[in-house]
Every structure is written in C-alpha cells, then in structure tokens.
Amino acid sequence: MSSAVSVPQHKLSETPNSRTIEINDWVIIASTNPISSASECDALQASLGFPLPEMTFGSNYLSLEHQPSGWKMVFDTHNALKCVKKGELGEGDGGVKVGYADAWLKSRTDPGTNLPLPVTVAAKHYDWTYTMTYPGHHSDSAPDIESPNPSIQWMDANEDNPSHSIPLSELTRPDPILFYAEIPLFEDELHDNGSSNLLVRIRVMPTCIFILSRFTLRVDNVLFRTHDTRIYHSFTSSPSLVVRQLSGWEAPYDGVKRRLPNRNDLTPLTDANFIAKVLTELPVTESQQIGARTRWRGLGTKVEIAVLARDAP
C-alpha cells in the first residue's frame, strides 16, 4: 500500500456563484450560474448568428491561471458555441442529415416571419446538432488562437516521454479531492430527436489538476458522438508543463444500443458516461476511423503539451 499523499498548502474561497482554489502557483475559478435570461440569450444569439441551445448557461466558465508564467486557460459557453459550424456543412464537418431537421429549424424560427424555410438540410445556416471540438481557449483569444504568451505554444507530445501523457494510475488513486466542480455550458434536446450537451468537470488533488470537457451528441436512430478534451498538470512536473488530450469517437445508433445491459431499458442511452464508455471500448477502427460514416474530422486522438515558462529568479 502506498504511503499517504501529503496535502499541499492551498486556499479555498467562494461567492454565491463561484468557487476558487489557489494552490502551487495556480488560481482556478469555477463559476456556475442559472440558465441565461431572455435578454442575455438575445445578446449572445445576435453575437453568434444562429439559434442558441434550449438550455444555455452563458455566464458559466472555468478558468485556470499559472501565475508565474501568465498562462491562462478558459472554458466558457460563448467561445464553445463559436466552434459550431456556421453556413453549409462541408467535408469533415460531420453533418447529420435527417428528415426531421427542417421541423426542428421551424421550431426555432419566428412564426411571424414571411421568409421561407430551407427545403434541404444542406441549406441550413448552421450545424443544428451543435457539434464541436472545443479545446478550451486562452484568455482574450479565440478558441483557435494559441496562447497570448508567444513563449508558450502547444506542441505535439513525445509518445516516448512518460511526462507527456496522462497517468491514469494517478487519477484513479483514492487521493483526497481538494476541489471539484461541474460546469454545464449548454444542453439541447434537438426538438425531441436526441440530445446535445457540453459539460466541463475539474478536480484538484494533492499532486495534480485534471479537467474533462465532454461534448456528447445523440441523434435518435442515427448516431452517437463524443468529443473529450482532457487537461492534466502534475505539480511536480519538471519542466512544469500541461498535457492536453483531444479525442473524438462516433458510432451508429444501433451499434451502441446493442450494448445495453438490458435491451428493454433504454435509459443508459441518455447517460453521457455510458455512451462514452461504449464508444471508447469499441475497436479504434470502428469508433475513431469509420465512426458513423460522416467523415467527421473530430475523430481520433491527439496529445499536446505546453511547457510553462517561469520568470527568471
């Protein structure tokens, strides 16, 4: 049995809608708020240019800042939704074409408008499933922009370097959890034809920080899709670095349904954890290469690292 893990000095604080931990040169803030008001949704929708998910938590966010280097990572609703494809879907966008998509669009359109509805899914002006591969973003930058600190860039991990991977053995140890939060960013039931949601989780333990941002899509009788962004930092890493793993999986609806523990109970098909478990247990060729034959560019796994530069002593 391993010896007890020592708990480093840290400070916890909270307000009615946020919680903060300061630990080992890091400041982490998790803010959870009610669903956005009508006026907040109007402003966000005007900014994005397409209808919002039914449940949009526009004020929710997770931020983590490494104070010595100024490196800051943020997960928030506005920047996540910026990653939804606008315009006609093309090769690699993973478009889901179903006959009832127009009915769904009609449910989001002003009933008093005289404008005709598009007659084909291809004519839609955004991805109605809200599919995204949002990896988080750096403070004051768009999701596809690198760190504002030019000395800190994401680079491909070296698979032969153990410090460039996420150690599952450490994450599954029964170490004390010093800080934990779940931050929902959005959820939509796709006009009762499935579900699309994005949830960010963080836990801070005595030895590390671990974040899981998970996008889950279910289109009934069509497909399941998951995209995970995992971020890991060991407080003892030398040089100090952050590991980011981006993974996408997909499978036909019936392929997941066949793996239900009880064929008469469909409840697990609404559970993002069950969906992710099934997709990750499928052979890689099925779930990360062939998928549901949408040619979605989010399939596969990529591991990156960012080395955190420290100020000279």
C-alpha positions in Angstrom: 0.0 0.0 0.0 1.3 3.4 -1.0 2.1 6.0 1.7 -0.4 8.7 2.4 -0.2 11.7 0.0 0.7 14.9 1.7 -1.7 17.8 1.1 0.0 21.0 -0.2 -0.9 24.4 1.3 -3.9 25.8 -0.5 -6.7 28.4 -0.1 -10.4 27.9 -0.9 -12.9 30.8 -1.3 -16.3 31.2 -2.7 -19.1 33.6 -3.7 -22.7 32.8 -4.4 -21.9 31.8 -8.0 -18.2 30.8 -8.0 -15.6 28.8 -6.1 -11.8 29.4 -6.2 -8.8 27.4 -5.2 -5.3 28.8 -5.0 -2.6 26.1 -5.0 1.0 25.8 -6.1 1.2 28.9 -8.2 -2.3 28.3 -9.7 -5.5 30.2 -9.4 -8.6 28.2 -10.5 -12.1 29.6 -10.7 -15.3 27.7 -11.4 -18.4 29.8 -11.9 -21.9 28.2 -12.1 -25.0 30.3 -12.7 -28.6 29.9 -13.7 -29.7 29.5 -17.3 -29.2 32.7 -19.2 -32.1 35.2 -19.2 -34.0 36.1 -22.3 -32.1 39.3 -22.7 -28.8 37.5 -22.2 -29.8 34.9 -24.8 -30.8 37.6 -27.3 -27.4 39.3 -27.0 -25.5 36.0 -27.3 -27.6 34.8 -30.2 -27.0 38.2 -32.0 -23.3 37.7 -31.5 -23.2 34.1 -32.8 -25.7 34.5 -35.6 -27.7 31.3 -35.0 -30.3 30.0 -32.6 -29.0 29.0 -29.1 -29.4 25.6 -27.4 -32.5 25.3 -25.3 -30.5 25.5 -22.1 -27.7 27.9 -22.4 -25.6 28.8 -19.4 -24.0 31.9 -20.9 -22.3 33.1 -17.6 -20.7 29.8 -16.7 -17.0 29.3 -17.0 -13.9 27.6 -15.8 -10.6 29.4 -15.7 -7.1 28.3 -14.6 -4.1 30.6 -14.4 -0.5 29.8 -13.8 0.7 33.0 -12.2 4.5 32.8 -12.7 4.1 32.5 -16.5 0.8 34.3 -17.0 -0.5 31.2 -18.9 -4.3 31.2 -18.6 -6.9 28.6 -20.0 -10.6 29.2 -20.0 -13.7 27.1 -20.9 -16.9 29.2 -21.4 -20.2 29.0 -23.3 -19.7 31.8 -25.7 -16.3 30.6 -27.0 -17.6 27.0 -27.1 -20.5 27.9 -29.3 -18.2 29.9 -31.6 -16.9 26.4 -32.6 -20.3 25.4 -34.0 -20.1 25.4 -37.8 -22.0 28.2 -39.5 -23.1 28.0 -43.1 -23.4 25.0 -45.3 -21.7 21.9 -43.8 -18.9 20.6 -45.9 -16.4 17.7 -45.9 -15.2 16.9 -42.4 -17.9 18.8 -40.6 -19.7 15.6 -39.7 -23.1 16.8 -40.8 -26.1 14.8 -39.6 -28.8 14.7 -42.3 -32.2 13.6 -41.0 -35.6 14.1 -42.5 -36.9 16.0 -39.4 -34.2 18.6 -39.3 -36.4 21.1 -41.0 -39.1 20.6 -38.5 -36.6 21.3 -35.8 -35.5 24.5 -37.5 -39.1 25.6 -37.8 -39.5 25.3 -34.1 -36.7 27.8 -33.6 -37.9 30.3 -36.3 -40.1 33.3 -35.6 -43.7 32.1 -36.5 -44.5 35.5 -37.8 -41.7 35.6 -40.4 -42.6 35.6 -44.1 -39.2 34.1 -45.1 -39.5 30.5 -46.5 -37.8 27.7 -44.6 -34.9 25.9 -46.3 -36.1 22.9 -48.2 -33.0 20.8 -47.6 -30.7 20.2 -44.7 -27.8 21.4 -46.9 -29.4 24.9 -47.0 -29.3 25.3 -43.2 -27.2 28.2 -41.9 -25.5 26.3 -39.1 -25.0 22.8 -37.6 -28.2 22.0 -35.9 -26.5 19.4 -33.7 -24.1 21.9 -32.2 -21.2 19.5 -32.9 -17.9 21.0 -31.8 -14.3 20.1 -30.9 -13.8 23.0 -28.5 -10.4 22.5 -26.7 -10.8 25.5 -24.4 -9.2 28.8 -25.2 -6.6 31.2 -23.9 -7.7 34.3 -22.1 -8.6 37.2 -24.5 -8.2 35.0 -27.6 -10.4 32.9 -29.9 -10.6 29.1 -29.4 -8.3 28.6 -32.5 -5.7 31.0 -31.4 -2.6 29.9 -29.5 -1.5 31.2 -26.1 -1.1 35.0 -26.0 2.3 34.4 -24.4 4.4 33.7 -27.5 6.9 31.7 -25.5 4.2 29.1 -24.6 2.8 27.2 -27.5 1.0 23.8 -27.8 3.3 21.3 -29.4 2.9 17.6 -30.2 3.6 15.3 -27.3 6.5 12.8 -27.4 4.9 9.4 -27.0 8.2 8.1 -25.6 8.2 10.6 -22.8 6.1 9.5 -19.8 5.6 13.1 -18.7 3.8 13.8 -22.0 0.9 11.5 -21.1 -2.0 11.5 -18.7 -1.3 8.9 -15.9 -4.5 7.0 -15.3 -3.0 5.3 -12.3 -2.6 8.6 -10.6 -6.1 9.7 -11.4 -7.7 6.5 -10.1 -5.9 6.6 -6.8 -8.1 7.3 -3.8 -6.3 10.6 -3.1 -8.1 13.5 -1.4 -10.1 15.8 -3.7 -9.3 19.3 -2.7 -11.5 21.0 -5.2 -14.2 19.7 -7.6 -16.7 21.4 -9.9 -19.1 20.5 -12.7 -19.8 23.4 -15.1 -22.6 22.9 -17.6 -22.2 25.1 -20.7 -25.3 24.1 -22.8 -27.8 21.4 -23.4 -30.4 20.9 -26.2 -32.9 18.1 -26.9 -32.8 18.7 -30.7 -36.6 19.1 -30.8 -37.1 15.7 -29.0 -34.9 13.9 -31.6 -31.9 13.4 -29.3 -29.5 15.4 -27.1 -26.5 17.7 -27.5 -24.6 18.9 -24.4 -21.3 20.2 -23.2 -20.2 19.7 -19.6 -16.8 20.6 -18.0 -15.5 18.9 -14.9 -12.4 19.7 -12.8 -10.8 18.1 -9.8 -7.7 19.2 -8.0 -5.8 16.6 -5.9 -2.7 17.0 -3.8 -0.5 16.0 -6.8 -2.3 17.3 -9.9 -5.0 19.1 -11.7 -7.4 17.2 -14.1 -10.0 18.7 -16.4 -12.5 16.8 -18.6 -14.6 18.8 -21.0 -17.0 16.5 -22.8 -19.3 17.1 -25.7 -22.0 14.4 -26.2 -24.4 14.0 -29.1 -27.2 11.6 -29.5 -29.4 11.7 -32.6 -32.0 9.1 -32.2 -31.8 6.2 -34.6 -28.8 7.9 -36.4 -25.7 8.1 -34.3 -23.8 8.8 -31.0 -20.8 11.2 -30.9 -18.4 12.2 -28.1 -15.5 14.7 -28.1 -13.3 14.9 -25.0 -10.8 17.5 -24.0 -8.6 16.3 -21.1 -6.1 18.6 -19.5 -3.6 17.4 -16.9 -0.9 19.1 -14.9 1.4 17.5 -12.3 2.6 19.8 -9.6 5.9 18.0 -9.7 6.5 18.1 -13.4 9.9 19.4 -14.4 9.9 21.4 -16.5 6.4 22.5 -15.5 4.0 21.5 -18.3 0.4 20.9 -19.2 -0.8 17.9 -21.1 -3.9 18.2 -23.4 -5.5 15.2 -25.0 -8.2 15.7 -27.6 -10.3 12.6 -28.6 -13.3 12.1 -30.7 -15.5 8.9 -31.1 -18.6 8.1 -33.1 -20.8 5.1 -33.8 -24.2 4.3 -35.4 -27.1 4.4 -33.0 -27.8 0.7 -33.3 -24.2 -0.2 -32.6 -24.4 1.5 -29.2 -27.9 0.3 -28.5 -26.8 -3.4 -28.9 -24.5 -2.9 -25.9 -27.2 -2.0 -23.4 -27.1 -4.1 -20.2 -30.8 -4.7 -20.5 -32.2 -4.5 -24.0 -35.6 -3.4 -22.6 -34.2 -0.4 -20.7 -33.1 2.4 -23.0 -32.3 4.8 -20.1 -28.5 4.4 -20.4 -28.7 5.8 -23.9 -29.3 9.2 -22.2 -26.2 8.9 -20.0 -23.1 10.6 -21.3 -20.9 8.4 -19.2 -22.4 5.2 -20.6 -22.2 6.5 -24.1 -18.5 7.4 -23.7 -17.8 4.0 -22.1 -19.3 2.1 -25.0 -17.6 4.3 -27.7 -14.1 4.0 -26.0 -14.5 0.3 -25.7 -15.2 -0.2 -29.4 -12.2 -1.1 -31.6 -10.4 2.1 -32.7 -11.1 1.3 -36.3 -14.8 1.4 -35.6 -15.2 4.3 -33.3 -12.3 6.7 -34.3 -11.8 5.9 -38.0 -15.1 4.6 -39.6 -17.4 6.1 -37.0 -20.9 6.6 -38.3 -19.5 7.2 -41.8 -19.9 11.0 -41.5 -16.2 11.6 -42.1 -16.2 13.9 -39.1 -12.7 15.5 -38.7 -13.1 15.3 -34.9 -12.4 11.5 -34.9 -9.2 10.2 -33.5 -6.8 11.2 -30.6 -4.2 13.9 -30.4 -1.9 14.7 -27.4 -0.2 18.0 -27.0 1.9 19.7 -24.3 2.5 23.3 -23.3 5.7 24.0 -21.3 5.1 26.8 -18.8 7.9 29.3 -18.9 8.8 30.8 -15.5 10.2 34.2 -14.8 13.9 34.2 -14.2 14.8 34.1 -10.5 
